[in-house]
Amino acid sequence: MQDKIGSAAGQIWKMLAAAKAPVNITDIPKRTNLPAQIAFQGLGWLAREGKLEYQQKGRSIYVALCSAEYVS
């Protein structure tokens, strides 16, 4: 199971790196074609590693990679 979650974290990282703006967390399963449970576990993995920034806008939560994650 950890391999599956780690792989999901990698897919999410790549999707967020390509995104032009923060992504609503509810859109992540659709944008990565991952089951919601696995996608949210992958988000937790990235959050635990300190790779994500979260923003609350109204009732929605958006996520983006920390600026240190972007390679110029």
Sequence and secondary structure as in RCSB ss.txt:
>XXXX:A:sequence
MQDKIGSAAGQIWKMLAAAKAPVNITDIPKRTNLPAQIAFQGLGWLAREGKLEYQQKGRSIYVALCSAEYVS
>XXXX:A:secstr
 HHHHHHHHHHHHHHHHH SS EEGGGHHHHHT  HHHHHHHHHHHHHTT EEEEEETTEEEEEE GGG   
